[in-house]
């Protein structure tokens, strides 16, 4: 087993509030169907738990329900696999109403596979007059109640997802670019988010310190306002129940114009972490979005702040320290270029009757220069995305100024 994987799992256990009293390592070519580990290793785990007075056994693998029950029966202690541990951490950290519903849904989906023979004294007996059991066993009752609760949670989450979609639709009405922070958990996303926005989001040196998405507006030179969204951190082998439950929250990443992929520059496994994050992004449909990789914590890694451009001349990497502020000014400039890579500069002639368009252009921070004609109309130099430019040119009273008459840009009055 990779020592770094062991260290990460120990960090997960600490984040859940446990105190580690011992570690038992095992290597197998394939899982044992009864215990996942071999029977000898299972006995070793039992002996270690008894010797150290452990109250719970954590397994850094995904166990089947039967493997989990067999280990619990053998050790006489509660057994949690990797998925169950991460779900427990999420349950502790969720703060918003939607986050709590998402975690509960994931927990119930995980639990529904483990409702087996919990009430054997109420099971049906074999047929015969006077020998038939109750019409519904306790197990069936539990399954029915869990299934009902899952349906209720899904309905509530669908309503919340519609509300979130409505909010995104409102944001699209006024085309404000969206930048989503993604990355491996504990890479410093929330620290960077706070440094860029001054939001005061909770920060701690632990895995999954924040779960609920935070959205703030910031202003970038030459672009104007953009929406910055801090999303839940990813981790190796993120349980599929959580990916499914948090799909609406992760929609912030899928709908973004730019992904700010935050990487711990000091992490020896940073390349592997980058791959794991991109795998999750592909699962949620955000794998093809433009990405700016931010290598954070350069103060710890001993790196210098810098911006590295891609083949298209737009920033592909930024090396910064969110804690000290090193490289953040250069990052803001890089964000302005990366979030609007296709800006087109044109001169528009705006009639007096279309004054609302002029106001809208200033609100978008798209105006670079302006000249007023004798009749009160304006020649305005703007920088816009091609789609936005085409939409504005479709407004009555707005036309593109001929190339030959387009004067040199001057400062905005």
C-alpha positions as CSV (number, residue, x, y, z in Angstrom):
1,X,0.0,0.0,0.0
2,X,1.2,3.5,-0.9
3,X,2.4,5.3,2.3
4,X,0.8,8.5,1.0
5,X,-2.6,6.7,0.8
6,X,-2.2,5.6,4.4
7,X,-1.3,9.2,5.4
8,X,-4.4,10.5,3.6
9,X,-6.7,8.0,5.2
10,X,-5.2,8.9,8.6
11,X,-6.1,12.5,7.8
12,X,-9.6,11.5,6.9
13,X,-9.9,9.6,10.2
14,X,-8.7,12.7,12.1
15,X,-11.1,14.9,10.2
16,X,-13.9,12.6,11.4
17,X,-12.9,13.3,15.0
18,X,-11.3,9.9,15.7
19,X,-8.0,9.2,17.5
20,X,-5.8,6.7,15.7
21,X,-4.4,4.0,18.0
22,X,-3.0,1.6,15.5
23,X,-2.6,0.7,11.8
24,X,-2.7,-2.8,10.2
25,X,-1.5,-3.0,6.6
26,X,-2.4,-5.8,4.1
27,X,-1.6,-6.6,0.5
28,X,-3.8,-9.0,-1.5
29,X,-4.0,-9.7,-5.2
30,X,-7.8,-9.8,-4.9
31,X,-10.3,-9.2,-2.1
32,X,-11.4,-12.1,0.1
33,X,-15.2,-12.6,-0.2
34,X,-15.7,-13.0,3.5
35,X,-13.6,-10.3,5.2
36,X,-12.0,-8.5,2.2
37,X,-8.7,-9.3,3.9
38,X,-7.7,-12.9,4.6
39,X,-8.9,-14.7,7.7
40,X,-5.4,-14.5,9.3
41,X,-5.3,-10.7,8.7
42,X,-8.8,-10.4,10.1
43,X,-7.7,-12.1,13.3
44,X,-4.7,-9.7,13.4
45,X,-7.1,-6.8,13.1
46,X,-9.2,-8.2,15.9
47,X,-6.2,-8.7,18.2
48,X,-4.9,-5.1,17.5
49,X,-8.3,-3.6,18.2
50,X,-8.5,-5.5,21.5
51,X,-5.0,-4.7,22.5
52,X,-5.3,-0.9,21.8
53,X,-8.9,-0.6,23.1
54,X,-10.2,0.6,19.8
55,X,-13.9,1.4,19.5
56,X,-14.2,1.4,15.8
57,X,-12.3,-0.2,12.9
58,X,-11.8,1.9,9.8
59,X,-11.0,0.2,6.4
60,X,-9.5,2.2,3.6
61,X,-11.5,0.2,1.0
62,X,-15.1,-0.1,-0.2
63,X,-16.5,-3.1,1.6
64,X,-19.6,-5.1,0.6
65,X,-22.4,-5.2,3.2
66,X,-21.6,-8.8,4.0
67,X,-17.8,-8.1,4.4
68,X,-18.7,-5.2,6.8
69,X,-21.0,-7.4,8.9
70,X,-18.5,-10.3,9.0
71,X,-15.7,-8.0,10.3
72,X,-18.1,-6.4,12.9
73,X,-19.1,-9.9,14.1
74,X,-15.5,-11.0,14.3
75,X,-14.0,-7.9,16.0
76,X,-17.0,-7.1,18.1
77,X,-16.7,-3.4,17.0
78,X,-18.3,-1.1,14.6
79,X,-16.6,-1.2,11.1
80,X,-16.6,1.7,8.7
81,X,-15.3,1.5,5.2
82,X,-13.9,4.4,3.2
83,X,-17.3,5.5,1.9
84,X,-18.9,5.3,5.3
85,X,-16.1,7.4,6.8
86,X,-16.4,10.1,4.2
87,X,-20.1,10.2,4.5
88,X,-19.7,10.7,8.3
89,X,-17.4,13.6,7.7
90,X,-19.8,15.2,5.3
91,X,-22.6,14.7,7.8
92,X,-20.6,16.6,10.4
93,X,-19.6,19.5,8.1
94,X,-22.8,20.2,6.1
95,X,-24.2,23.6,7.2
96,X,-26.8,24.7,4.6
97,X,-30.2,23.2,4.3
98,X,-29.4,21.8,0.8
99,X,-26.1,20.4,2.0
100,X,-27.7,18.5,4.8
101,X,-30.3,17.1,2.5
102,X,-27.6,16.0,0.1
103,X,-25.6,14.2,2.8
104,X,-28.7,12.5,4.2
105,X,-29.6,11.3,0.8
106,X,-26.1,9.9,0.3
107,X,-26.2,8.2,3.7
108,X,-29.6,6.6,3.1
109,X,-28.5,5.3,-0.3
110,X,-25.4,3.8,1.4
111,X,-27.5,2.4,4.2
112,X,-30.2,0.9,1.9
113,X,-27.6,-1.7,0.8
114,X,-26.9,-2.7,4.4
115,X,-30.4,-3.4,5.7
116,X,-30.1,-7.1,6.0
117,X,-31.5,-9.4,8.7
118,X,-31.5,-6.8,11.4
119,X,-34.7,-8.2,12.9
120,X,-34.6,-11.9,12.5
121,X,-37.1,-12.5,15.3
122,X,-39.8,-10.9,13.2
123,X,-39.1,-12.7,9.9
124,X,-41.8,-14.9,8.2
125,X,-41.9,-18.5,9.2
126,X,-42.6,-21.3,6.8
127,X,-46.2,-21.8,5.7
128,X,-48.7,-23.7,7.7
129,X,-51.9,-22.9,9.7
130,X,-50.9,-20.9,12.7
131,X,-47.3,-20.8,11.7
132,X,-47.3,-17.8,9.3
133,X,-45.4,-14.7,10.5
134,X,-46.5,-11.1,10.3
135,X,-47.6,-9.7,6.9
136,X,-44.5,-7.4,6.7
137,X,-41.2,-8.1,8.4
138,X,-39.3,-5.4,10.2
139,X,-36.7,-5.5,7.5
140,X,-39.3,-4.8,4.8
141,X,-40.7,-2.0,6.9
142,X,-37.2,-0.4,7.3
143,X,-36.6,-0.7,3.6
144,X,-40.0,0.8,2.7
145,X,-39.4,3.7,5.1
146,X,-35.9,4.3,3.8
147,X,-37.1,4.2,0.2
148,X,-39.9,6.7,1.1
149,X,-37.4,9.1,2.7
150,X,-35.1,8.8,-0.3
151,X,-38.0,9.8,-2.6
152,X,-38.9,12.8,-0.3
153,X,-35.3,14.0,-0.2
154,X,-34.9,13.7,-4.0
155,X,-38.1,15.7,-4.5
156,X,-36.8,18.5,-2.1
157,X,-33.4,18.5,-3.8
158,X,-35.1,18.8,-7.2
159,X,-37.0,21.9,-6.1
160,X,-33.8,23.4,-4.7
161,X,-32.0,22.5,-8.0
162,X,-34.7,24.4,-9.9
163,X,-34.2,27.4,-7.6
164,X,-30.4,27.2,-8.2
165,X,-31.1,27.0,-12.0
166,X,-33.3,30.0,-11.7
167,X,-30.5,31.9,-10.0
168,X,-28.1,30.9,-12.8
169,X,-30.7,32.0,-15.4
170,X,-30.9,35.4,-13.8
171,X,-27.1,35.6,-13.8
172,X,-27.1,34.7,-17.5
173,X,-29.6,37.5,-18.3
174,X,-26.8,39.9,-17.4
175,X,-23.8,38.0,-18.9
176,X,-21.5,37.9,-15.9
177,X,-18.7,35.3,-16.3
178,X,-18.5,32.5,-13.7
179,X,-15.3,31.1,-12.3
180,X,-15.5,27.9,-10.2
181,X,-12.8,26.9,-7.8
182,X,-12.2,23.2,-7.8
183,X,-9.4,21.0,-6.5
184,X,-8.3,18.2,-4.2
185,X,-9.5,18.8,-0.6
186,X,-7.1,20.7,1.6
187,X,-5.3,22.3,-1.4
188,X,-6.2,25.8,-0.1
189,X,-9.3,26.6,-2.1
190,X,-11.1,28.4,0.6
191,X,-8.0,30.4,1.6
192,X,-7.6,31.4,-2.1
193,X,-11.3,32.2,-2.3
194,X,-11.0,34.5,0.8
195,X,-7.9,36.2,-0.6
196,X,-9.6,37.0,-3.9
197,X,-13.0,38.0,-2.5
198,X,-12.6,38.8,1.2
199,X,-15.5,36.5,1.9
200,X,-14.4,35.1,5.3
201,X,-15.2,31.5,4.4
202,X,-14.3,29.0,7.1
203,X,-10.7,27.7,6.7
204,X,-9.0,24.9,8.6
205,X,-6.1,22.5,8.0
206,X,-8.3,19.5,7.6
207,X,-10.0,17.5,4.8
208,X,-13.5,18.7,3.7
209,X,-13.4,21.8,6.0
210,X,-16.1,23.4,3.9
211,X,-18.8,21.6,1.9
212,X,-21.5,24.2,1.0
213,X,-20.8,26.2,-2.1
214,X,-20.1,29.9,-1.5
215,X,-20.6,32.4,-4.3
216,X,-19.2,36.0,-4.4
217,X,-18.8,38.7,-7.0
218,X,-15.4,40.3,-7.6
219,X,-14.3,42.9,-10.1
220,X,-11.5,42.2,-12.6
221,X,-9.8,45.0,-14.6
222,X,-11.0,45.1,-18.2
223,X,-13.7,42.5,-17.6
224,X,-15.8,44.0,-14.8
225,X,-17.8,41.8,-12.4
226,X,-17.3,38.1,-12.4
227,X,-18.9,35.4,-10.1
228,X,-16.5,33.3,-8.1
229,X,-17.8,30.0,-6.7
230,X,-16.0,27.9,-4.1
231,X,-17.1,24.2,-4.5
232,X,-16.6,21.1,-2.4
233,X,-13.2,19.6,-2.4
234,X,-12.5,16.3,-4.1
235,X,-10.6,13.3,-2.8
236,X,-9.3,9.9,-4.0
237,X,-12.1,7.5,-4.7
238,X,-14.9,9.9,-3.8
239,X,-18.0,7.8,-3.1
240,X,-20.3,7.6,-6.0
241,X,-23.2,8.3,-3.7
242,X,-21.7,11.7,-2.9
243,X,-21.0,12.5,-6.5
244,X,-24.6,11.8,-7.3
245,X,-26.0,13.6,-4.2
246,X,-23.9,16.7,-4.8
247,X,-24.5,16.9,-8.5
248,X,-26.6,20.0,-8.2
249,X,-24.0,21.7,-6.0
250,X,-21.2,20.7,-8.4
251,X,-23.4,22.2,-11.2
252,X,-21.6,25.5,-10.3
253,X,-18.5,23.9,-11.7
254,X,-20.2,22.4,-14.8
255,X,-21.8,25.8,-15.7
256,X,-18.7,27.8,-15.2
257,X,-16.9,29.8,-17.9
258,X,-13.6,29.0,-16.3
259,X,-12.3,26.4,-13.8
260,X,-9.7,27.5,-11.3
261,X,-8.1,24.2,-10.4
262,X,-6.3,24.7,-7.1
263,X,-3.3,22.4,-6.5
264,X,-1.1,22.1,-3.4
265,X,2.3,22.9,-4.9
266,X,4.0,21.2,-1.9
267,X,2.1,17.9,-2.2
268,X,4.5,15.2,-3.5
269,X,1.5,13.5,-5.2
270,X,0.2,16.7,-6.8
271,X,0.2,15.2,-10.4
272,X,-1.8,12.2,-9.2
273,X,-4.2,14.6,-7.4
274,X,-4.7,16.6,-10.6
275,X,-5.6,13.5,-12.4
276,X,-8.1,12.4,-9.7
277,X,-9.8,15.8,-9.7
278,X,-10.1,15.8,-13.5
279,X,-11.7,12.3,-13.4
280,X,-14.4,13.7,-11.1
281,X,-14.9,16.7,-13.3
282,X,-15.4,14.4,-16.2
283,X,-18.0,12.5,-14.2
284,X,-20.1,15.6,-13.6
285,X,-19.7,16.8,-17.2
286,X,-17.1,19.6,-16.6
287,X,-14.1,17.9,-18.2
288,X,-14.0,20.0,-21.3
289,X,-14.2,23.4,-19.7
290,X,-11.3,25.9,-19.9
291,X,-9.0,25.4,-16.9
292,X,-6.4,27.6,-15.2
293,X,-4.3,25.5,-12.8
294,X,-3.3,27.4,-9.7
295,X,-0.3,25.9,-7.8
296,X,-1.0,27.2,-4.3
297,X,1.3,27.2,-1.1
298,X,4.5,28.2,-3.0
299,X,5.7,29.7,0.3
300,X,5.9,26.2,1.7
301,X,7.2,24.6,-1.6
302,X,9.9,27.2,-2.0
303,X,8.7,28.3,-5.5
304,X,8.6,31.8,-7.0
305,X,5.3,33.4,-8.1
306,X,4.9,33.3,-11.8
307,X,2.3,32.9,-14.6
308,X,2.9,30.3,-17.4
309,X,1.0,30.8,-20.6
310,X,-0.4,28.0,-22.8
311,X,0.0,27.6,-26.6
312,X,-2.8,30.1,-27.2
313,X,-1.0,32.8,-25.2
314,X,-3.6,32.6,-22.3
315,X,-2.5,31.7,-18.8
316,X,-2.5,28.0,-18.2
317,X,-0.7,27.9,-14.8
318,X,-0.3,30.4,-11.9
319,X,2.1,29.8,-9.0
320,X,0.8,31.7,-5.9
321,X,0.5,31.7,-2.2
322,X,-3.0,32.5,-0.9
323,X,-1.6,32.7,2.6
324,X,1.0,35.4,1.9
325,X,-0.6,37.0,-1.2
326,X,2.4,36.3,-3.4
327,X,1.4,36.2,-7.1
328,X,-2.2,37.2,-6.5
329,X,-2.1,40.4,-8.5
330,X,-0.7,38.5,-11.5
331,X,-3.4,35.9,-10.9
332,X,-6.1,38.5,-11.1
333,X,-4.7,39.8,-14.4
334,X,-4.5,36.2,-15.7
335,X,-8.1,35.5,-14.7
336,X,-9.3,38.6,-16.6
337,X,-7.7,37.2,-19.8
338,X,-8.6,33.6,-19.2
339,X,-12.3,34.1,-18.4
340,X,-12.9,36.1,-21.6
341,X,-10.4,34.6,-24.1
342,X,-12.4,35.6,-27.2
343,X,-12.9,39.3,-26.5
344,X,-13.4,41.3,-29.7
345,X,-12.7,45.0,-29.9
346,X,-15.2,47.0,-32.0
347,X,-16.6,50.5,-32.3
348,X,-20.3,50.8,-32.0
349,X,-22.5,53.8,-33.1
350,X,-25.2,54.1,-30.5
351,X,-28.2,56.3,-31.2
352,X,-29.6,58.6,-28.6
353,X,-32.8,56.5,-28.4
354,X,-30.6,53.4,-27.5
355,X,-29.1,55.1,-24.4
356,X,-30.0,52.0,-22.3
357,X,-27.5,50.0,-24.4
358,X,-24.8,52.5,-23.5
359,X,-25.7,52.2,-19.8
360,X,-25.6,48.4,-20.1
361,X,-22.1,48.5,-21.7
362,X,-20.8,50.6,-18.8
363,X,-22.3,48.2,-16.3
364,X,-20.5,45.3,-18.0
365,X,-17.2,47.3,-17.9
366,X,-17.0,46.7,-21.7
367,X,-16.4,50.4,-22.7
368,X,-12.8,51.3,-23.6
369,X,-13.4,54.7,-25.1
370,X,-16.3,57.0,-26.0
371,X,-16.9,60.0,-28.3
372,X,-20.2,61.9,-28.5
373,X,-21.4,63.3,-31.8
374,X,-23.2,66.6,-32.4
375,X,-26.6,64.9,-32.5
376,X,-26.1,63.4,-29.1
377,X,-25.4,59.9,-30.3
378,X,-22.2,58.1,-29.3
379,X,-19.3,56.2,-30.9
380,X,-18.2,53.7,-28.3
381,X,-15.1,51.5,-28.4
382,X,-16.0,48.2,-26.6
383,X,-14.5,44.8,-25.9
384,X,-17.1,42.0,-26.0
385,X,-17.4,38.3,-26.7
386,X,-18.6,37.6,-30.3
387,X,-22.0,36.3,-29.1
388,X,-22.6,39.3,-26.9
389,X,-21.5,41.7,-29.6
390,X,-23.9,40.1,-32.1
391,X,-26.8,40.4,-29.6
392,X,-26.1,44.1,-29.0
393,X,-25.8,44.7,-32.8
394,X,-29.3,43.3,-33.1
395,X,-30.7,46.2,-30.9
396,X,-32.4,48.9,-32.8
397,X,-30.3,52.1,-32.9
398,X,-26.9,50.2,-32.6
399,X,-24.7,49.6,-35.6
400,X,-21.0,48.9,-36.1
401,X,-19.0,51.9,-37.0
402,X,-17.3,51.6,-40.5
403,X,-13.6,50.6,-40.2
404,X,-12.5,53.6,-42.2
405,X,-14.1,56.1,-39.8
406,X,-13.1,54.4,-36.6
407,X,-10.8,56.9,-34.8
408,X,-8.1,56.0,-32.4
409,X,-9.2,55.1,-28.9
410,X,-9.1,57.8,-26.3
411,X,-9.6,57.7,-22.6
412,X,-13.2,57.4,-21.4
413,X,-14.5,60.8,-20.4
